[in-house]
Amino acid sequence: MTVPFSAETGLAVRSTVRIDPDPGRVIARLFVPGEEVPEFGSRTAAVIARVLSLDESQVDAVLARTLEAFADRHRDLRGTLASHFETIAHRIPSGHELSRNRRLLIGAYFSHEYAIEGAALCNPSMVAHPDQDGLGGDQTRFVLSARAIGEGHLSCIELRTGVVGPGTRITLDPITPALVPGRARPPAYERRLFEAVLSAHADDDEVAAFLHRNLPARFAAADLEQVLRSLPPGLARRQGTHRTIERAQWIAACTYDLDFPQDTALSERVLWPTGPTERHGMEDARFVRFTEDDGSASYYATYTAFDGSTVSPQLLHTTDFRLFHATQLSGPAAANKGMALFPRKVGGRYLALSRWDRENTSITASTDNRTWGVARTIQTPASAWELTQIGNCGPPIETGEGWLVLTHGVGPMRTYCIGAILLDLEDPQRVIARLTDPLIAPDETERNGYVPNVVYSCGAMRHRDTLVIPYGTGDTAIAFATVSLPALLSRMRRASRDVER
């Protein structure tokens, strides 16, 4: 297949390595009968009554068969069933003393398996692994994140690992059969985040000022609830107070720490939607290895939180891919999908690419990596293969000649292609070169899928003088391509001069 009006540059070499979705990768989730159909209510009490009517021998037999069929597909299934029982235990009629097996069986009736890749696996990003020990001189260990899509178009973020090298060889590590969703807990909150989000939503200034006066710069969930309960009666009766209180509690619910057991492999870890902004999914994480001011490295990822009607850019932070901190972003540039952070500060500020207006590539700055000011447009659709809309395909990659940005463009028949632009190192608002033709376009083996005619990446990785690009095909599976950086930069310079003439 060739893209209408354009052909690939021929610079990208496709790898034979591919990751297809596996419907056998499942997690055990809470299931409340009746609530899977929105117009009906819970049937919890009726189901519990039926399980309570079983005699103990039946309970033991059904539980044994359930564990035999499902235990080897999950880590600590008994613990999960016990947790799900506790979630609905308030429905148990008073006076009932339940055996441990009956508790576990009730938990099983309120559990179900969810295939996180049941529909698709796509939109990967790739960064150097924090552990590079034990490798050859021409090898780089990587962490790959991916958007896994299951029943109901619900997305989560999963992780894989592997090695690039020697040369352009790509090797994926074996994956473990069981999956583990992270355990969420309240973090230490930052007052400035609450103030920024409340201000962006034009909430009651008086209540926001009260929170500012009475909350420390960093505080716990209990501190927030105590301050909200202490609102003076005059403030509590104001018309908009309840909205501000709900907003503050909503901000707290959207901000959380997520951790995984130390003995889990990265490929077992699933970042499952937790906050209210994520009720319908966490999409398109763009991970970047970020160099801090002191030279240390950590990892950030912007991702799209979707609550069923609204998309919200949010931020993950980790140093080891075991403990993650999730928080909201605010400011005019933190809108729509597709924010991508630069891998270091430029001019003393955090920088990010934004597509706040849904059509163009823009750049924005922040002093705290949380609140993003007005974005400045740096690229608009120009070539025939990108006239519907453009945006980034992940964080910029620093080269000696500029910031290399992979882009996506949408053309006729909603065909997605991957392109590239080059930004000035000192002044990234200035585009100094670009490709006029796609770097990667969907070929005949990549056209069909969950969303046809799409190739899309959320972040490439540099391996010496090679650019390694993981990308989704048809929003269904993940493929890889390698590109010579010197050849790409050379082609971009020629394309830029041609355009300028």
C-alpha positions in Angstrom: 0.0 0.0 0.0 1.1 3.6 -0.7 -0.4 6.5 1.2 -2.4 8.8 -1.1 -0.2 11.6 -2.6 2.9 10.4 -0.8 5.2 7.4 -0.4 7.6 6.4 2.5 11.1 7.9 2.5 12.6 4.4 2.5 14.6 5.2 5.7 12.7 2.9 8.1 13.6 -0.8 8.2 10.8 -2.9 9.6 11.8 -5.6 12.1 10.3 -9.1 12.1 9.6 -8.7 15.8 5.9 -8.2 16.6 3.7 -8.2 19.7 0.2 -9.5 19.1 -2.6 -9.1 21.6 -3.0 -12.2 23.9 -6.6 -12.7 25.2 -5.1 -15.1 27.8 -3.6 -12.2 29.8 -6.2 -11.6 32.4 -6.8 -9.9 35.7 -9.4 -10.7 38.3 -11.7 -7.7 38.8 -14.7 -6.9 41.0 -18.0 -7.9 39.3 -21.3 -6.7 40.7 -24.2 -8.4 38.9 -26.6 -6.0 37.4 -24.2 -3.0 37.2 -22.7 -4.3 33.9 -25.9 -2.9 32.3 -26.1 0.8 33.2 -29.9 1.1 33.4 -30.1 -1.7 36.1 -29.1 -1.6 39.7 -27.1 -4.1 41.7 -28.4 -7.6 42.3 -25.9 -8.1 45.2 -28.4 -9.0 47.9 -30.1 -11.6 45.8 -26.9 -13.3 44.7 -25.6 -13.4 48.3 -28.9 -15.0 49.5 -28.5 -17.8 47.0 -24.9 -18.5 48.0 -26.0 -18.5 51.7 -28.6 -21.1 50.9 -25.9 -23.6 49.9 -24.9 -26.2 52.5 -21.2 -26.3 53.6 -20.4 -29.3 51.5 -21.6 -27.6 48.4 -19.6 -24.5 49.3 -16.4 -26.5 49.7 -17.0 -28.4 46.4 -17.8 -25.3 44.3 -14.9 -23.3 45.7 -12.5 -26.2 45.1 -13.5 -26.4 41.5 -13.2 -22.7 41.1 -9.7 -22.5 42.5 -8.7 -25.5 40.4 -9.9 -23.8 37.2 -8.6 -20.3 37.9 -5.8 -20.2 40.6 -2.9 -20.8 38.2 -4.1 -17.8 36.0 -3.6 -15.3 38.9 -1.2 -14.3 41.6 -2.9 -15.0 45.0 -6.4 -15.6 43.8 -7.5 -16.4 47.3 -6.4 -12.9 48.4 -8.3 -11.3 45.6 -11.5 -13.2 46.4 -11.2 -12.3 50.0 -10.8 -8.6 49.1 -13.9 -8.7 46.8 -15.9 -10.3 49.6 -14.9 -7.5 51.9 -16.1 -5.0 49.3 -19.7 -6.3 49.5 -19.7 -7.7 53.0 -22.0 -5.0 54.2 -24.8 -6.8 52.3 -24.4 -9.9 54.5 -27.5 -10.1 56.8 -26.6 -9.6 60.4 -26.3 -12.7 62.6 -24.6 -14.8 59.9 -21.3 -16.4 60.9 -19.6 -17.4 57.6 -16.8 -20.0 57.2 -13.7 -18.9 55.4 -14.6 -21.0 52.4 -18.0 -19.4 52.1 -16.5 -16.0 52.3 -14.1 -16.9 49.4 -16.9 -18.4 47.4 -19.0 -15.3 47.8 -16.0 -13.3 46.6 -15.8 -15.6 43.6 -19.4 -14.8 42.6 -18.4 -11.1 42.7 -15.3 -11.5 40.6 -14.7 -11.9 36.9 -11.7 -12.2 34.6 -10.9 -9.2 32.4 -8.7 -9.8 29.3 -6.7 -6.6 29.2 -5.5 -7.3 25.6 -8.8 -8.8 24.6 -9.5 -6.2 21.9 -6.1 -4.7 21.0 -2.5 -3.8 22.0 -1.1 -0.6 20.6 0.5 2.8 21.0 3.8 1.9 22.6 6.5 4.0 24.0 10.1 3.0 24.6 12.8 4.2 27.1 16.1 2.9 28.3 15.6 0.6 31.3 17.0 1.9 34.7 19.1 -1.3 35.0 21.7 -1.7 32.2 23.9 -4.2 34.1 25.1 -7.3 32.4 24.9 -6.1 28.8 27.4 -5.9 26.0 28.8 -2.6 24.8 26.4 -2.4 21.9 23.3 -3.3 23.8 20.6 -1.3 25.5 17.9 -2.8 27.8 14.5 -1.1 27.3 11.1 -0.7 29.0 8.2 -0.7 26.6 4.8 0.6 27.7 1.7 -0.2 25.7 -2.0 0.7 25.6 -3.9 -2.5 26.3 -7.6 -2.4 25.3 -10.2 -4.9 26.5 -14.0 -5.3 26.7 -15.9 -2.1 26.5 -12.9 -0.2 24.9 -11.4 0.1 28.4 -7.7 0.9 28.3 -4.9 0.3 30.8 -1.1 0.6 30.6 1.1 -2.5 30.6 4.9 -2.9 30.5 7.3 -5.2 28.6 11.1 -5.4 28.6 13.8 -6.3 26.1 17.2 -5.5 24.6 18.3 -3.7 21.5 21.6 -4.8 20.0 24.1 -5.9 18.9 23.4 -3.6 16.0 19.7 -3.3 15.2 18.7 -6.6 16.7 15.6 -6.4 18.9 14.9 -9.1 21.5 11.8 -9.2 23.8 12.1 -10.8 27.2 9.7 -13.7 28.0 6.5 -12.6 29.8 5.1 -14.1 32.9 1.5 -15.6 32.7 0.0 -13.8 35.7 -0.7 -10.0 35.8 -0.8 -7.8 38.9 -2.7 -4.5 39.1 -1.0 -2.0 41.2 -2.1 -1.1 44.7 -3.3 2.5 45.0 -3.0 4.6 48.1 -3.2 8.3 48.9 0.0 10.3 48.5 1.3 13.4 50.1 -0.7 16.1 48.3 0.7 19.4 47.0 -1.4 22.5 47.8 -0.3 24.3 44.6 -1.8 21.6 42.4 -5.1 22.0 44.2 -5.0 25.8 43.7 -4.1 25.5 40.0 -6.9 23.1 39.2 -9.5 25.0 41.3 -8.5 28.2 39.6 -8.8 26.6 36.1 -12.3 25.6 36.9 -13.3 29.0 38.3 -14.3 27.5 41.6 -15.3 29.7 44.6 -12.4 32.0 45.3 -13.3 32.4 49.0 -13.3 28.6 49.7 -10.1 28.3 47.7 -8.5 31.0 49.7 -9.6 29.2 52.9 -7.9 26.1 51.7 -4.8 28.0 50.9 -4.7 29.6 54.4 -5.3 26.4 56.3 -3.5 23.7 54.3 0.3 23.3 54.5 2.3 23.1 51.3 2.2 19.3 51.5 -0.6 17.5 53.3 -2.3 14.2 53.8 -5.9 13.1 52.9 -6.9 13.4 56.6 -5.7 17.0 56.6 -7.9 17.9 53.6 -11.0 16.4 55.1 -10.4 18.1 58.5 -10.0 21.5 56.8 -13.1 21.0 54.7 -15.1 20.1 57.8 -13.9 23.2 59.5 -15.3 25.7 56.9 -17.0 28.6 58.8 -20.8 28.4 58.5 -20.9 31.6 56.4 -18.6 30.0 53.8 -20.3 26.6 54.0 -23.7 28.2 53.0 -22.3 29.9 49.9 -24.0 28.8 46.7 -20.8 27.4 45.1 -19.2 25.9 48.2 -20.4 22.4 47.6 -19.0 22.4 44.1 -15.6 23.6 45.4 -15.6 20.9 48.1 -16.5 18.2 45.5 -13.8 19.5 43.2 -11.1 19.4 46.0 -12.1 15.8 46.8 -12.1 15.0 43.1 -8.5 16.3 42.8 -7.5 14.2 45.7 -9.1 11.1 44.2 -7.3 11.7 40.9 -3.9 12.0 42.7 -2.5 8.7 44.0 0.5 6.5 44.4 0.5 3.1 42.8 2.9 0.4 43.9 3.7 -3.2 42.9 5.2 -6.1 44.9 9.0 -6.1 44.8 9.0 -9.7 43.5 6.9 -9.0 40.4 8.5 -8.7 36.9 7.8 -5.5 34.9 5.7 -7.6 32.4 3.4 -8.6 35.3 2.6 -5.0 36.2 -0.6 -3.4 35.0 -1.5 0.2 35.6 -5.2 -0.1 36.0 -7.6 3.0 35.9 -7.9 4.2 39.5 -9.0 7.9 39.6 -12.4 9.3 38.5 -10.9 10.9 35.4 -9.7 7.4 34.4 -13.0 5.5 34.8 -13.1 4.6 31.1 -9.3 4.2 30.6 -5.7 5.3 30.7 -4.5 5.8 27.2 -1.3 6.5 25.2 1.4 6.9 27.9 4.4 8.8 26.5 7.3 7.8 28.7 10.5 9.8 28.8 13.8 9.2 30.7 14.2 12.6 32.3 17.6 14.0 33.4 17.1 16.1 36.6 19.1 19.2 37.4 21.5 17.2 39.6 22.2 14.7 36.8 20.0 11.9 38.2 17.5 10.2 36.0 13.8 9.4 36.6 10.9 8.6 34.3 7.8 10.7 33.5 4.9 9.8 31.3 2.1 12.0 30.2 -1.1 10.0 29.4 -4.7 10.5 28.5 -7.3 9.9 31.2 -10.8 9.3 29.9 -13.9 9.3 32.1 -16.4 8.4 29.4 -17.0 11.9 28.1 -13.9 14.1 28.8 -10.2 13.5 28.1 -7.6 14.9 30.5 -3.8 14.9 30.2 -2.3 13.5 33.4 1.2 12.7 34.6 3.0 9.6 36.0 6.4 9.7 37.7 8.6 6.8 38.7 12.3 6.0 39.3 12.0 2.2 39.2 8.7 1.2 37.4 7.5 -0.3 40.7 6.3 2.8 42.5 4.3 5.4 40.4 2.9 8.7 41.4 -0.1 9.9 39.3 -1.3 13.5 39.3 -3.3 15.9 37.3 -2.0 18.6 35.0 -3.4 22.1 34.7 -3.2 25.2 32.6 -4.4 26.1 29.1 -1.9 23.8 27.3 -2.9 20.8 29.3 -6.0 20.1 27.2 -6.9 17.4 24.7 -4.6 14.4 24.0 -1.0 14.0 23.1 1.3 16.0 25.5 4.9 14.9 25.5 7.7 16.1 27.8 11.2 17.1 26.8 13.9 14.8 28.4 15.5 17.7 30.3 14.8 21.3 31.2 15.6 23.9 28.5 16.4 27.4 29.7 15.6 26.4 33.3 12.0 25.4 32.4 10.2 22.2 31.7 9.0 22.0 28.1 6.3 19.9 26.5 4.8 19.4 23.1 1.0 19.9 23.1 -1.9 19.5 20.8 -4.3 21.5 22.9 -6.2 22.7 19.8 -6.6 19.2 18.3 -5.0 20.0 15.0 -1.5 21.5 15.4 1.8 20.8 17.1 2.5 23.4 19.9 5.1 23.9 22.6 4.5 25.0 26.2 6.6 25.7 29.3 6.2 25.1 33.0 8.1 25.9 36.2 6.9 22.9 38.1 6.0 20.2 35.5 2.4 20.4 36.6 0.9 23.8 35.4 1.4 24.5 31.7 0.9 28.0 30.2 -0.3 29.1 26.9 1.1 27.0 24.1 2.7 28.4 20.9 2.0 26.7 17.6 5.2 25.5 15.9 3.8 23.2 13.2 0.6 23.2 11.1 -0.5 20.6 8.6 1.4 21.1 5.3 1.8 17.9 3.3 -1.1 16.0 1.7 -0.7 13.0 4.1 -1.3 15.2 7.2 -3.9 17.8 6.3 -6.6 16.5 8.7 -4.5 17.0 11.8 -0.9 16.5 13.2 0.7 15.9 16.5 3.7 14.3 18.1 4.6 10.6 18.3 6.4 10.9 21.6 8.9 13.0 23.5 11.7 14.8 21.6 15.0 13.0 21.2 18.1 15.1 21.7 20.7 14.9 18.9 23.7 17.1 18.1 21.7 18.8 15.4 18.5 19.5 17.2 15.5 18.0 19.0 14.2 15.2 16.8 10.4 14.9 17.1 8.5 12.0 15.5 5.1 13.3 14.4 1.8 11.8 13.3 -0.3 13.1 10.4 -3.8 12.1 9.4 -4.7 12.2 5.7 -7.4 10.9 3.3 -9.6 8.1 4.6 -8.3 8.8 8.1 -4.9 7.2 7.3 -2.3 7.8 10.0 1.4 8.1 9.1 4.6 8.8 11.1 6.8 11.8 10.1 9.5 13.9 11.7 10.6 17.4 12.4 13.7 18.9 13.9 13.7 21.7 16.5 16.5 24.1 17.4 18.3 22.9 20.5 18.4 26.3 22.2 15.1 27.6 20.9 12.8 24.6 20.4 10.0 26.9 19.3 11.9 27.1 15.9 11.4 24.2 13.4 14.7 23.9 11.5 13.9 20.9 9.3 11.2 18.4 8.5 10.4 15.4 6.3 8.0 16.1 3.5 7.1 12.4 3.1 6.1 9.9 5.8 8.9 8.0 7.6 6.4 5.1 8.2 3.1 4.6 6.5 0.8 1.5 6.9 1.8 -1.2 4.4 -0.5 -4.0 3.2 0.3 -6.1 6.4 -0.5 -3.2 8.7 -3.7 -1.8 7.2 -6.3 -3.9 8.9 -7.2 -4.0 12.5 -9.2 -2.5 15.4 -8.8 0.9 13.7 -7.8 0.4 10.1 -5.0 2.4 8.3 -3.2 3.5 11.4 0.5 3.4 12.3 1.1 5.3 15.6 3.9 5.6 18.2 4.0 7.1 21.6 7.8 7.3 21.8 11.0 6.0 20.2 14.4 5.3 21.8 17.9 6.2 20.6 20.4 3.3 20.5 23.7 4.8 19.5 23.1 6.1 15.9 19.9 4.1 15.5 16.4 5.2 16.2 14.3 2.3 17.4 10.6 3.0 16.8 7.9 0.8 18.3 4.5 1.5 16.7 0.9 0.3 16.7 -0.5 -1.2 13.5 -4.2 -0.8 12.9 -4.5 0.0 16.6 -4.3 -3.8 17.1 -0.7 -5.0 17.4 2.8 -3.6 18.0 5.6 -3.6 15.3 9.1 -2.2 15.3 11.3 -0.3 12.9 14.8 1.0 13.0 16.1 4.1 11.3 19.7 5.4 10.8 19.9 8.7 12.6 22.5 10.2 10.4 20.5 9.2 7.3 17.3 10.6 8.7 18.9 13.9 9.7 20.6 14.2 6.3 17.3 13.6 4.5 15.5 16.2 6.7 18.1 18.8 5.9 17.6 18.3 2.2 13.8 18.3 2.5 14.0 21.6 4.5 16.2 23.3 1.8 13.8 22.0 -0.9 10.9 23.6 1.0 12.7 26.9 1.5 13.4 27.2 -2.2 
